[in-house]
Amino acid sequence: MLYLKRPNDSGNSMNLNRRRFLNASSLGGVAGFSNLLFPIGRALAQHSTVNAVTQFGRVSGIRTGEVNIFKGIPYGDNTSGLNRFMPPKNPVPWRETLEAYNYGPAAPQSDPASEVQQDGSESEDCLVLNVWTRGINDGGKRPVMFWCHGGGFRTLSGSSPRYDGTNLAIRGDVVVVTINHRLNILGFTHFGEMGHDQFSSSGTVGMQDIVHALKWVKNNIEQFGGDPDRVMIFGESGGGRKVATLLGMPSAKGLFHRAVIESGATLRLPDRSQANSLAELVLSELNISRTDLPRVQQLPLRYLMAAYHAVTAKAADAGGGTFAPTMDGIELPYHPFWPAASPVNPDIPVIVGANRTEMTYFADEAAFKLDEQEMKIRIASILGEENVDAVVNAYRMENPDANPSEIYFLIYSDSRYVMQSITIAERRSELSAAPTYLYYLTWETAETGRGSMSPHTLDIPFIFDNVKEHPLTADQESSVALADKISDTIIEFARTGNPNVGKLPLWQPYNTETRATMVWNNESQLLKDPIKRQRKIMTPILNL
């Protein structure tokens, strides 16, 4: 089995290096993911191989049923050694056919001091992508749906089985692409204020990786039956934040044509001063002076990951920032949506939205058993004690049957996700160069406790049409019917830039006069300002 070993590959990986990952994850072994209730095991049950040509070399994928699947295709070079903290480079071309049968490594993220490590490989050789498509070099000109994974800017990968693109590729005859890229300390540490010009853009290299992957799509996706002039970027949570950030990057201009921000409303990013403070903490943890900054490229990976986890803990204790793209004035000349929408990509149609009770996904057990006083104490910690009674009364008027825990989840979710999504819709619509559409997912899972009601991540199986395999939506007939509508709506948006496909009420663009909002549920409705009372009381408190 071919293993592509690249220059500067000094073994800077965690758990498994890439050679072992390919050898350990045989086709039979991958089917073991099926116990996660996702479609990957089913997809690889029967297969044949299929080849495609990229600008860097030939790749071999799996043909299963109607779909060709390619995993772990390199779109960039190994980012270790002298490439660490540097803008991405193209991979070294390969002569033999690369076996793209298995997911590639995730970006490093685990704590080397922890006894619990994430399953699978983590490596600085992580600039890889995955493709699902029904056609190979057939001139199909299929819309391309380019997925940015969640996990904030710090964790996870595009290789999760929950992002399997099989059903989506079949349903819409689209090309689905998911990617891995640098995260946390390796992707978003801003050393640009420390007198070393070569590190000037180190605070955005994780986002530059995504732009590099979009360039790969532009140059290669026709070989996979895709249309480089119809690329939709979409993502949930941290992935939605990446989409919001890409909308403000001049280097991404012309590489995508529609955007979907799911539960990832990012209004502003760390500025150079804030990002520099975090970088100072990193150097202090590594015991490296500003003068010796280039040493960070020589350190063993485990030292950097230990520093990342230590700095993250210290910053959290101090109420400080975390690792995220830096508004450096070059790669990111503006905040994404503060105090207005970035003017960089005004002509891109956008869908943005959130789920009604996002925060049940993160909740502790006690949060589901609150009495009135306990609920108010928690809300005071979020909004300030002076605002508690007025906010609770407003939410009670709109939700008279809600118990204290439900009121808490509604207020907490609005404060973290929903109101920011509305703000993005407002500010994006003010650009007036392309339509913006706002959604609000209120469908409720049958799950109880953590992840109940309408939690964070609930939209993912509906959009990917993976509801039968996802624990939050499996064994619920209503989820299948709603996925039929939501998935086709997002596919149509990828295809045309207009989400109206006839399965939902006519979805009108958002503006501050009508505030048209598509409420996704068993009986979806287009409503005008559906949470008006809550919006009016929360917006000034949150300083939006």
C-alpha positions in Angstrom: 0.0 0.0 0.0 1.4 3.4 -1.0 2.4 5.8 1.7 3.4 9.3 0.6 6.2 10.4 2.8 6.9 14.1 2.4 9.9 16.4 2.9 10.2 17.7 6.5 8.3 14.7 7.8 10.2 14.3 11.0 7.6 12.1 12.7 5.9 15.0 14.4 2.6 13.2 14.9 0.6 12.0 17.8 -0.8 8.4 18.2 -0.3 7.1 14.7 1.8 8.5 11.9 0.4 8.5 8.4 2.0 5.3 7.3 0.5 3.4 10.3 -2.8 5.1 9.8 -3.2 3.7 6.3 -1.9 0.3 7.2 -4.0 0.0 10.4 -7.2 1.2 8.7 -7.8 -1.4 6.1 -11.0 -1.4 4.2 -12.4 -4.0 6.5 -11.4 -2.1 9.6 -13.1 1.1 8.5 -16.4 -0.7 8.6 -16.0 -0.8 12.3 -17.3 2.8 12.4 -20.8 1.4 11.8 -21.3 0.9 15.5 -21.4 4.7 15.7 -24.7 4.6 13.7 -23.4 6.6 10.8 -23.4 5.5 7.1 -19.7 4.9 6.6 -19.8 1.2 7.4 -22.7 0.7 5.2 -21.0 2.7 2.4 -17.9 0.5 2.3 -19.7 -2.9 2.6 -19.4 -3.5 -1.1 -16.9 -1.6 -3.2 -14.7 -1.4 -6.3 -11.9 1.1 -7.0 -12.0 4.1 -9.2 -9.2 6.6 -10.3 -9.1 10.3 -10.7 -6.3 12.7 -11.7 -5.4 15.8 -9.6 -2.7 18.4 -10.4 -0.4 16.6 -8.0 -0.9 13.0 -9.0 -3.4 10.2 -9.6 -5.6 9.0 -6.7 -7.6 5.8 -6.3 -10.9 5.9 -4.4 -13.8 3.5 -3.6 -16.8 3.1 -5.8 -19.8 2.0 -3.6 -23.2 1.9 -5.2 -23.8 5.2 -6.9 -21.0 7.1 -5.2 -17.2 7.5 -5.6 -15.4 8.2 -2.3 -11.9 9.5 -2.0 -10.4 10.1 1.5 -7.2 11.7 2.7 -6.2 13.4 -0.6 -3.3 15.8 0.2 -4.1 19.4 -0.7 -1.1 20.9 1.1 2.4 20.0 2.3 3.4 18.7 5.7 3.2 21.6 8.1 5.9 20.5 10.5 9.5 21.8 10.7 10.2 24.9 8.7 6.6 24.9 7.5 5.2 25.2 11.0 3.4 28.6 11.5 3.9 29.3 7.8 1.3 29.8 5.0 0.4 26.4 3.4 2.3 25.1 0.5 1.3 22.7 -2.3 2.0 19.0 -1.6 5.0 17.4 -3.3 3.6 15.7 -6.4 3.6 11.9 -6.4 4.3 9.5 -9.3 2.5 6.4 -8.2 -1.3 6.2 -7.6 -2.2 7.4 -4.1 -4.7 5.0 -2.4 -7.3 7.5 -1.0 -9.3 4.8 0.8 -9.0 6.1 4.4 -9.4 9.3 6.3 -6.1 11.2 6.8 -4.7 12.5 10.1 -6.6 15.1 12.1 -4.7 18.3 13.2 -2.9 17.9 16.5 -5.2 18.7 19.4 -4.8 16.1 22.2 -3.1 16.8 25.5 0.1 14.7 25.6 -0.3 14.6 29.4 -3.8 13.0 29.2 -4.3 9.3 29.5 -7.3 9.7 27.2 -6.3 10.3 23.6 -8.6 10.8 20.6 -9.1 7.8 18.4 -7.2 7.8 15.1 -4.2 9.8 13.9 -3.2 13.3 14.7 -0.3 14.8 12.7 1.1 18.0 11.4 0.8 16.3 8.0 -2.9 17.0 8.2 -3.7 19.1 5.1 -6.0 16.5 3.5 -9.5 16.4 2.1 -12.3 13.9 1.3 -14.6 13.8 -1.7 -18.0 12.2 -2.4 -19.2 12.3 -6.0 -21.4 10.4 -8.4 -19.2 11.3 -11.4 -15.5 11.2 -12.4 -14.4 13.6 -15.1 -17.8 13.3 -16.8 -18.4 17.0 -17.4 -21.2 16.8 -14.8 -20.7 20.4 -13.5 -22.2 19.4 -10.2 -22.6 22.0 -7.4 -19.8 21.6 -4.8 -20.7 21.6 -1.1 -17.5 22.4 0.8 -17.8 21.5 4.5 -15.9 23.3 7.4 -15.9 21.1 10.5 -16.9 22.1 14.0 -15.0 22.1 17.2 -14.3 25.9 17.4 -10.9 26.8 16.0 -9.3 24.2 18.3 -10.5 20.6 17.9 -12.1 17.9 15.8 -11.7 17.2 12.1 -13.6 16.9 8.8 -13.1 13.1 9.0 -15.9 12.5 11.5 -18.4 9.8 10.3 -21.2 12.3 11.1 -20.0 14.3 8.1 -20.2 11.4 5.7 -21.3 12.8 2.4 -22.7 9.6 0.7 -26.4 10.4 1.2 -26.0 14.1 0.3 -24.1 13.3 -2.9 -26.8 10.8 -4.0 -29.7 12.9 -3.0 -28.7 16.1 -4.8 -26.2 14.8 -7.3 -23.6 17.2 -5.8 -20.0 16.9 -4.9 -19.3 16.9 -1.1 -15.9 18.0 0.1 -14.7 17.9 3.8 -11.3 19.0 5.0 -8.8 18.9 7.8 -6.6 21.9 8.6 -4.4 23.3 11.3 -6.1 24.2 14.6 -5.4 25.8 18.0 -1.8 26.7 18.7 -0.5 25.6 15.3 -3.2 27.4 13.3 -4.0 30.5 15.3 -1.0 31.8 17.3 -0.2 35.4 16.2 3.6 35.9 16.4 3.3 38.9 14.0 4.2 41.5 16.7 7.5 39.9 17.7 9.9 41.3 15.1 10.2 38.3 12.8 8.7 39.0 9.4 8.4 35.4 8.4 5.8 34.9 11.2 3.7 37.9 10.2 0.6 35.8 9.2 1.0 33.0 11.7 -2.3 34.0 13.5 -4.4 33.0 10.4 -2.6 30.0 8.9 -5.4 27.7 9.9 -7.8 29.8 7.8 -5.2 30.1 5.0 -5.3 26.3 4.9 -9.0 26.4 4.2 -8.4 28.9 1.4 -5.7 26.6 0.0 -8.2 23.8 0.0 -10.7 26.0 -1.8 -7.9 26.7 -4.4 -7.5 22.9 -4.8 -11.2 22.7 -5.4 -11.0 25.4 -8.1 -8.2 23.6 -9.8 -9.2 20.0 -9.5 -12.9 19.5 -8.8 -13.9 19.1 -12.5 -12.0 15.9 -12.4 -14.5 14.8 -9.8 -17.5 15.9 -11.7 -17.9 19.2 -9.9 -18.3 22.8 -11.0 -15.6 25.2 -9.7 -18.0 28.1 -10.4 -20.7 26.8 -8.0 -19.0 26.2 -4.7 -20.9 26.6 -1.5 -19.1 26.8 1.8 -21.0 25.6 4.8 -20.3 24.6 8.4 -21.8 24.2 11.9 -20.6 25.6 15.2 -16.8 26.3 14.7 -17.4 25.4 11.1 -20.0 28.2 10.9 -17.4 30.5 12.5 -14.9 29.6 9.8 -17.5 30.3 7.1 -18.2 33.7 8.7 -14.5 34.4 8.7 -14.0 33.3 5.1 -16.6 35.9 4.1 -14.1 38.5 5.3 -10.9 37.2 3.6 -9.7 38.9 0.4 -7.7 35.8 -0.4 -10.9 33.7 -0.6 -12.6 36.0 -3.0 -13.8 34.2 -6.1 -13.3 30.7 -4.6 -16.8 30.3 -3.3 -20.2 31.5 -4.4 -22.7 30.8 -1.6 -22.3 30.4 2.2 -24.2 28.8 5.0 -23.5 29.7 8.7 -25.0 27.1 11.1 -25.0 27.9 14.8 -21.6 29.6 14.3 -22.3 33.3 14.6 -19.0 35.1 14.9 -19.2 38.9 15.0 -15.7 39.8 15.9 -12.2 38.2 16.2 -9.2 38.9 18.4 -7.3 42.0 17.3 -3.5 42.1 17.1 -3.1 43.3 20.7 -5.3 40.6 22.1 -3.7 37.9 20.0 -0.3 39.1 20.9 -1.1 38.7 24.6 -2.0 35.0 24.0 1.2 34.5 22.0 3.3 35.9 24.9 1.7 33.3 27.1 2.7 30.6 24.6 6.3 31.7 24.6 6.4 31.9 28.3 5.0 28.4 28.6 7.7 27.2 26.1 10.4 29.2 27.9 11.4 30.9 24.6 12.3 34.6 24.2 11.1 36.8 21.4 14.6 36.8 20.0 14.6 33.0 19.8 11.1 32.8 18.3 12.2 30.6 15.3 12.9 27.8 17.8 9.2 27.1 17.8 9.7 25.4 14.5 12.2 23.0 15.9 10.5 21.9 19.1 8.9 18.4 19.3 5.2 18.6 18.7 4.4 17.3 22.2 5.9 20.5 23.8 3.7 22.7 21.7 0.6 20.7 22.5 1.4 20.8 26.2 1.8 24.5 26.0 -1.5 24.9 24.1 -3.5 23.0 26.8 -1.7 24.9 29.6 -2.3 28.3 28.0 -5.9 27.5 27.2 -6.5 26.6 30.9 -4.8 29.8 32.1 -6.6 32.0 29.7 -9.9 30.5 30.7 -9.2 31.1 34.4 -8.3 34.7 33.7 -11.3 35.3 31.5 -9.0 35.9 28.5 -9.1 35.0 24.9 -8.6 31.7 23.1 -7.0 30.5 19.9 -8.9 32.0 16.9 -8.0 33.8 13.7 -6.4 37.2 14.3 -7.8 40.4 12.6 -4.3 41.2 11.4 -5.2 43.8 8.8 -3.8 41.7 6.0 -5.5 38.3 5.8 -8.4 39.7 7.8 -8.7 43.5 7.3 -12.1 43.7 9.2 -14.0 41.8 11.8 -16.5 39.5 10.2 -19.6 41.4 11.4 -18.5 44.1 13.8 -19.6 46.9 13.8 -21.0 46.0 10.4 -20.6 43.2 7.9 -17.2 42.9 6.3 -17.4 44.4 2.8 -14.9 42.0 1.3 -17.4 39.5 -0.3 -20.7 41.4 -0.5 -22.0 39.5 -3.5 -22.3 36.1 -1.8 -25.8 34.8 -1.0 -25.9 33.7 2.7 -28.1 31.4 4.9 -27.6 31.8 8.6 -29.4 30.4 11.6 -29.4 28.6 14.9 -31.4 26.0 16.9 -33.9 27.0 19.6 -32.2 25.4 22.6 -28.6 25.1 21.5 -27.2 25.0 25.1 -28.9 21.7 26.1 -26.0 20.1 24.2 -23.5 21.5 26.7 -25.6 21.3 29.9 -24.7 19.7 33.2 -27.3 17.3 34.7 -28.4 19.8 37.3 -29.5 22.3 34.6 -32.4 20.0 33.8 -33.8 20.2 37.4 -33.7 23.9 38.2 -36.1 25.6 40.5 -36.9 29.3 40.1 -34.1 30.6 42.2 -31.5 28.3 40.7 -32.6 29.4 37.3 -32.2 33.1 38.1 -28.8 32.6 39.7 -27.6 31.0 36.4 -29.1 33.7 34.3 -27.5 36.4 36.4 -24.1 34.9 35.7 -24.8 35.3 32.0 -26.7 38.6 31.7 -26.0 40.4 35.0 -28.3 40.4 38.1 -29.9 43.7 37.1 -31.4 42.2 34.0 -32.7 38.9 35.4 -36.3 39.7 36.3 -37.1 41.7 33.1 -35.6 39.0 30.8 -37.3 36.1 32.6 -40.7 37.9 32.5 -40.3 38.6 28.8 -39.5 34.9 28.1 -42.3 33.7 30.3 -44.8 35.8 28.4 -43.8 34.1 25.2 -43.4 30.6 26.8 -46.0 30.4 29.6 -45.9 26.7 30.0 -42.1 26.5 30.2 -40.5 25.2 33.4 -37.4 27.0 35.0 -34.9 24.8 33.2 -36.6 25.4 29.8 -36.6 29.2 30.4 -32.9 29.0 31.3 -32.0 27.0 28.1 -34.0 29.5 25.9 -32.3 32.5 27.4 -28.8 30.9 27.5 -29.2 29.7 23.8 -30.4 33.1 22.7 -27.5 34.8 24.4 -24.9 32.6 22.8 -26.2 31.7 19.3 -29.6 32.9 18.3 -29.3 36.7 18.8 -25.9 36.7 17.1 -27.4 34.9 14.1 -30.1 37.5 13.8 -27.4 40.2 14.0 -25.5 38.6 11.2 -28.6 38.5 9.1 -29.3 42.1 9.8 -25.8 43.3 9.0 -25.3 41.1 6.0 -28.7 42.2 4.5 -27.6 45.8 4.9 -24.9 45.2 2.2 -27.8 44.7 -0.2 -25.5 43.1 -2.8 -26.9 39.5 -2.4 -29.8 38.0 -0.4 -29.5 36.7 3.1 -31.8 34.1 4.5 -32.4 33.4 8.3 -33.6 30.1 9.7 -34.6 29.0 13.2 -34.7 25.2 14.0 -37.3 24.3 16.5 -37.8 20.6 15.8 -37.2 18.6 19.0 -35.4 15.3 19.4 -36.9 12.5 21.5 -33.6 12.4 23.5 -33.9 13.4 27.2 -31.4 15.1 29.4 -28.2 16.4 27.7 -28.8 17.0 24.0 -32.6 17.2 24.4 -35.1 19.6 22.8 -33.4 21.4 19.9 -29.7 21.1 20.8 -26.5 22.3 19.2 -25.5 20.1 16.2 -29.1 19.0 15.5 -29.1 20.6 12.1 -26.2 18.5 10.8 -28.1 15.2 10.2 -30.9 17.1 8.5 -28.6 18.9 6.1 -26.5 15.8 5.3 -29.6 13.6 5.1 -28.1 11.3 7.7 -31.1 11.4 10.1 -31.6 7.6 10.0 -28.0 7.1 11.3 -27.7 9.9 13.8 -28.6 9.2 17.5 -30.5 12.5 17.9 -32.8 11.8 14.9 -32.8 8.0 14.4 -36.1 6.1 14.8 -38.2 9.2 14.5 -40.4 9.3 11.4 -40.8 13.1 11.5 -37.0 13.5 11.2 -37.0 11.8 7.8 -39.8 14.0 6.5 -38.1 17.2 7.7 -34.7 16.1 6.3 -36.3 15.6 2.9 -37.2 19.3 3.0 -34.1 20.8 4.7 -31.6 18.8 2.7 -33.2 19.6 -0.6 -33.4 23.3 0.4 -29.7 23.5 1.1 -28.9 21.5 -2.1 -31.0 24.0 -4.1 -29.1 26.9 -2.5 -25.8 25.3 -3.5 -27.1 24.8 -7.0 -28.7 28.2 -7.6 -28.1 30.6 -4.7 -31.8 30.5 -4.0 -33.1 28.1 -1.3 -36.7 27.8 -2.7 -37.3 24.3 -4.1 -41.0 24.0 -3.4 -40.9 21.8 -0.3 -41.1 24.7 2.2 -43.1 27.9 2.2 -41.6 30.6 0.0 -38.4 31.7 1.7 -38.0 35.4 1.4 -34.7 37.2 2.1 -34.2 38.8 5.4 -34.3 42.5 6.0 -35.0 44.7 9.1 -38.4 45.6 7.9 -40.0 42.2 7.6 -37.4 40.1 9.5 -38.6 37.0 7.5 -37.5 33.8 9.3 -37.9 30.2 8.2 -38.9 28.2 11.2 -37.9 24.6 10.6 -40.2 22.1 12.2 -42.7 19.4 11.2 -44.8 22.2 9.9 -42.3 24.7 8.8 -43.4 28.3 8.5 -42.0 31.6 7.2 -42.7 34.0 10.1 -42.0 37.7 10.6 -39.8 38.3 13.6 -40.9 35.1 15.4 -39.0 36.0 18.7 -39.5 39.8 18.6 -40.1 40.3 22.3 -36.9 38.3 23.2 -34.9 40.0 20.5 -35.9 43.5 21.7 -34.9 42.9 25.3 -31.8 40.8 24.6 -30.1 42.9 21.9 -29.2 45.9 24.1 -28.2 43.7 27.0 -25.8 41.8 24.8 -24.5 45.0 23.2 -25.2 43.7 19.7 
